[in-house]
Structure formats: C-alpha cells, structure tokens
Amino acid sequence: MRSKRLTRRSRISATAAATVLLTIGATITATSSPATAAPTAVAHDDFNGDGYPDLVVSAPGGTVSAMKGAGYVAVLYGSASGISASRRATFSLSTPGIQGLAQTNDHFGKVTASGDLDGDGYADLVVGMPGKDIGSATDAGAATVLFGSRTGLHGADSLWLQDDTPKEGDQFTLGLATGRFSASGTQLAVLTKTTMQTYFFEVTIDARRTSADADSLSSFSSQGPGDFQPAALTSGDYNNDGADDLVLLGTSSYYPAELYGMSLYLPGGPDGLPDGLHGAEISGGGPVGASGDINRDGYTDLVVGSPTERDSGGNPSGAGVFFVQFGGPNGPGGPSGSNRQFWTQNSSGVPGVNKIGDAFGGAISVGDINGDGYADAAIAAPGNDIGTATDAGTVWIFRGSATGLTTKGIRTLSQDISSVPGTAEKADQFGSALRLIDANRDRRAGLIAGAPGEDTNDGGAWVFSGTSSGLATSGSWWFNGAKLHAPSPDARFGETLAP
C-alpha cells in the first residue's frame, strides 16, 4: 500500500432538525429535537431502546417510486418472541422526512451500519448508497442517517451525508463502521475509493439549518500491482484497551491473475485512530470481516474472508479462504500472523471440497449460538454448487472454543435440507449475507441468511433459531419483500444485513 497525507475539504450537509457532526480536525454542527433517553444502555442495533436487538434487511435492487434499483431497507424489531414480519418498518428515499430523491440504481441500503451516534440511548442506522449519483458525478455516493427513538427508527430529522465535492466513481460509503475509537462517544467511519473519514456526533437543541467543513483522515492509492484496494470496514476492541479499533478490509492486486486478501489494523485510543492510515498490515486478510470473542479470553477476535483467493496448496482460484485473527495486546493476529487460524473447505473436518468460484468466506457473522460463552462463526460460500444448481449457496457453522474455532459439531445449512423452506436453485446465492442476532435475548443467537438471487433476484431471508445444541432447522422460516408488502421484483432482498 502506498499512502500519503491528504488534507481535503469536504462538505457534510444537514437540514433543520438534524444532528451535530464532528469529523477529524473539525466540527460539524446540525440540530435535533431533544429526545427522551431509553431506560438502559443501548446495544448498537436496538433502535427503540426496549433491550431487544433489531434486524435490518436491505433490498438494494427494489423499485421505489417507479425507479428500478432505487432500493429500500426493512427493519424487523426484536421482542421476547424474536423477530417477526409483523413488527417492521420500511424506509427509502421516498419515505416522508428522508432527504433526497429516489433515482434509478441508487441502491439504497447497499451498505449499512448501526450504533448510538447521538448518545440519546437509542441506536441509529446509517444507510449507504455508494452508487448514488450526485449531480453529474456518477456513483459519487451518499448516506442517510436514520435516528432511533422510543417508537423505533423514523424518517423525520434524518441526516444526509455526502462529499462536499462529489467525485465520479468515488463511492462515498463504500464501507461503513461504528465504534468508540477515542475517548468520545460512538463515531462513524466512512470509506470511499480514495479516502476514509471519521465523524463524531453531538446534539444541539436549536433548529437552524447548518453545515460545516471537515478534513478527511487520509487517502491511499489504488494504482498498480500490489496496491491496497479497500472494500469494507469492521471494528472491535482487539487489544482490549477500552477503545474500539478499526480494520480496513480489502484486496491486493500484487498478483495480476487474481485478487489476494489484504487488511489494515488501525488501533483506537484516547486521541482516536492513527492519522494517515498508518496501520499494521494483517497477515491473512480480505474484503469480508466480522468480530467477536471466539476463545473467550476477553479480546475481540477478527474473522476475515478472502472469497476470491486460492490457498498455498494450489486450490482453484475463487475457492475462497477465511482466517481467524485472535485478538491480543498487539491487536488481531499477533506478530506475522502467529496467532491465527486458517480454514478452507479442504481443511480437516470441514465438509465440502474447494471448487473454483465457491467464494468460501464470502459472508461472515460471529455470535454465540448455543449460549456457552464462546462466539461461534457462520461462514458462507454463496457460489457453492448443490448438485446441478450452480451458485445455490451453502453456509457452514463453526463452534467457538478455548482454542478457537473447531470442527467439532460443525454443520452446513442450505435449501437442500428438507427442514429448510425452499429448494436449492441456480443463482440463489444462499448465504450472501449473514447475521447472528439474539433478537429475543435468550443468550442464544439465531441466524438470518440472505439469498438475494432467490426467485430470479427477488431475494429472501431465512430465519433459524439458536438452541443449546446449535442452530435449529426445524421451525425455520423465510420472508421476502412481498411478505412485508414491499416491492419484490428484482429487489435482491437480503443482499445486506446490518452489522
């Protein structure tokens, strides 16, 4: 990776009754009406403050206001009985109160992130549109921030984010992540094709329309072989110092024949993230990642997938690999990747065989399924063939243990299992997005698996309950846009599940 210090001026706009935004090196002020705080500390995904995590499912291909591919997101609220399609709300650029105008191929919800950004006790949702056209700048990108409340997310007082000087193809919100990267509250990291910025939120009570300047944190080059090509962000306290750290996920084109995984670790601290993107390269990275404490040692671990990669054993290109980078005092993986695990479908005890285009590690989620205190991992190969059904998709469930992920009790999930609704079909891409979530707070995370190619790109999401013996396929169910009375044709429902 070649990097240089960049001081670029960018405009972050807010309308009346929005929030205060601060970025690295500057202050951005917006407004919000005072809110009644939730009674307890809020989880990053509890939008109504009732103590139950909520689920966000994106349909970035959905037709909204006659605009194909404008996109929408659906929010299903958790409760003592888990998530239900009857407790939901949908949002798009045509929702009253949300700024912006729905346009063809905005792909609203292509990237999402959640956290209590304004510190009012309710989680907020950031909805990214990296393909949003701004004026004549194609794919400049933008985002909407939806704020939580006692009644959940709402379009009123939403905040619009975009670059002050939109650049064609820069894809503002290519990646999103939230975390406590400094001594301040929850912050938002925004990745573009060329920069990364970090924003701090603060609430004011006046209702003036405001905007301000902000400095970008840094820039990086993606030209030529060997350069880092950023793709996504994830966060967690990998060194257990009380501040969240940030990981830039992506690929390297050092070998022109294929993209190899590459990731950079940026530790947080009292002064925030290191300036200039001067992070440590993680030995064994990729464009897909999730975090959780797999070995229960108090350090957050990083699980990162490289679905386009072959391994050193000469397996087919695009078969895919994933790594467990254990957290420790020096961050994930330790020196030269000495504290990590490496997995493929050809690893001992893993069902399956590496095949070209499987994209093993193409989606990852981490959570405690059986309530034993060790985080488990769901790993998908959305390009996995089942019989003659190419790219039908399969998910593997690895259990956590004191020594990391284990194949003891490993299992696979697909639509080819009789107790799972549906049929494995060509291009379903089952598992393209995964989310382990304890929506009923029984200390056992259930799994949501998205299959955006289901029914020729209408898409769908499958729900599996967590039990003391693992995920249960019995009683599993699925839903799509049509079942939520939302646009369904070519919606690619389930392509993204909010982290």
Rosetta blueprint (number, residue, H / E / L):
1 M L
2 R L
3 S E
4 K E
5 R L
6 L L
7 T L
8 R L
9 R E
10 S E
11 R E
12 I E
13 S E
14 A E
15 T L
16 A L
17 A L
18 A L
19 T L
20 V E
21 L E
22 L E
23 T E
24 I L
25 G L
26 A E
27 T E
28 I E
29 T L
30 A L
31 T L
32 S L
33 S L
34 P L
35 A L
36 T L
37 A L
38 A L
39 P L
40 T L
41 A L
42 V L
43 A L
44 H L
45 D L
46 D L
47 F L
48 N L
49 G L
50 D L
51 G L
52 Y L
53 P L
54 D L
55 L E
56 V E
57 V E
58 S E
59 A E
60 P L
61 G L
62 G L
63 T L
64 V E
65 S L
66 A L
67 M E
68 K L
69 G L
70 A L
71 G L
72 Y E
73 V E
74 A E
75 V E
76 L E
77 Y L
78 G L
79 S L
80 A L
81 S L
82 G L
83 I L
84 S L
85 A L
86 S L
87 R L
88 R E
89 A E
90 T E
91 F E
92 S L
93 L L
94 S L
95 T L
96 P L
97 G L
98 I L
99 Q L
100 G L
101 L L
102 A L
103 Q L
104 T L
105 N L
106 D L
107 H L
108 F L
109 G L
110 K L
111 V E
112 T E
113 A E
114 S E
115 G E
116 D L
117 L L
118 D L
119 G L
120 D L
121 G L
122 Y L
123 A L
124 D E
125 L E
126 V E
127 V E
128 G E
129 M E
130 P L
131 G L
132 K L
133 D L
134 I E
135 G L
136 S L
137 A E
138 T L
139 D L
140 A L
141 G E
142 A E
143 A E
144 T E
145 V E
146 L E
147 F E
148 G L
149 S L
150 R L
151 T L
152 G L
153 L L
154 H E
155 G E
156 A E
157 D E
158 S E
159 L E
160 W E
161 L E
162 Q L
163 D L
164 D L
165 T L
166 P L
167 K L
168 E L
169 G L
170 D L
171 Q L
172 F E
173 T L
174 L L
175 G E
176 L E
177 A E
178 T E
179 G E
180 R L
181 F L
182 S L
183 A L
184 S L
185 G L
186 T L
187 Q E
188 L E
189 A E
190 V E
191 L E
192 T L
193 K L
194 T L
195 T E
196 M E
197 Q E
198 T E
199 Y E
200 F E
201 F E
202 E E
203 V L
204 T L
205 I L
206 D L
207 A L
208 R L
209 R L
210 T E
211 S E
212 A E
213 D E
214 A E
215 D E
216 S L
217 L L
218 S E
219 S E
220 F E
221 S L
222 S L
223 Q L
224 G L
225 P L
226 G L
227 D L
228 F E
229 Q E
230 P E
231 A E
232 A E
233 L E
234 T E
235 S E
236 G E
237 D L
238 Y L
239 N L
240 N L
241 D L
242 G L
243 A L
244 D L
245 D E
246 L E
247 V E
248 L E
249 L E
250 G E
251 T E
252 S E
253 S L
254 Y L
255 Y L
256 P L
257 A L
258 E L
259 L L
260 Y E
261 G E
262 M E
263 S E
264 L E
265 Y E
266 L E
267 P L
268 G L
269 G L
270 P L
271 D L
272 G L
273 L L
274 P L
275 D H
276 G H
277 L H
278 H L
279 G L
280 A E
281 E E
282 I E
283 S L
284 G L
285 G L
286 G L
287 P L
288 V E
289 G E
290 A E
291 S E
292 G E
293 D L
294 I L
295 N L
296 R L
297 D L
298 G L
299 Y L
300 T L
301 D E
302 L E
303 V E
304 V E
305 G E
306 S E
307 P L
308 T L
309 E L
310 R L
311 D L
312 S L
313 G L
314 G L
315 N L
316 P L
317 S L
318 G L
319 A L
320 G L
321 V E
322 F E
323 F E
324 V E
325 Q E
326 F L
327 G L
328 G L
329 P L
330 N L
331 G L
332 P L
333 G L
334 G L
335 P H
336 S H
337 G H
338 S L
339 N L
340 R E
341 Q E
342 F E
343 W E
344 T L
345 Q L
346 N L
347 S L
348 S L
349 G L
350 V L
351 P L
352 G L
353 V L
354 N L
355 K L
356 I L
357 G L
358 D L
359 A L
360 F L
361 G L
362 G L
363 A E
364 I E
365 S E
366 V E
367 G E
368 D L
369 I L
370 N L
371 G L
372 D L
373 G L
374 Y L
375 A L
376 D E
377 A E
378 A E
379 I E
380 A E
381 A E
382 P L
383 G L
384 N L
385 D L
386 I E
387 G L
388 T L
389 A E
390 T L
391 D L
392 A L
393 G L
394 T E
395 V E
396 W E
397 I E
398 F E
399 R E
400 G L
401 S L
402 A L
403 T L
404 G L
405 L L
406 T E
407 T E
408 K E
409 G E
410 I E
411 R E
412 T E
413 L E
414 S L
415 Q L
416 D L
417 I L
418 S L
419 S L
420 V L
421 P L
422 G L
423 T L
424 A L
425 E L
426 K L
427 A L
428 D L
429 Q L
430 F L
431 G L
432 S L
433 A E
434 L E
435 R E
436 L E
437 I E
438 D L
439 A L
440 N L
441 R L
442 D L
443 R L
444 R L
445 A L
446 G E
447 L E
448 I E
449 A E
450 G E
451 A L
452 P L
453 G L
454 E H
455 D H
456 T H
457 N H
458 D L
459 G E
460 G L
461 A E
462 W E
463 V E
464 F E
465 S E
466 G E
467 T E
468 S L
469 S L
470 G E
471 L E
472 A E
473 T E
474 S E
475 G E
476 S E
477 W E
478 W E
479 F E
480 N L
481 G L
482 A H
483 K H
484 L H
485 H L
486 A L
487 P L
488 S L
489 P L
490 D L
491 A L
492 R L
493 F E
494 G L
495 E L
496 T E
497 L E
498 A L
499 P L
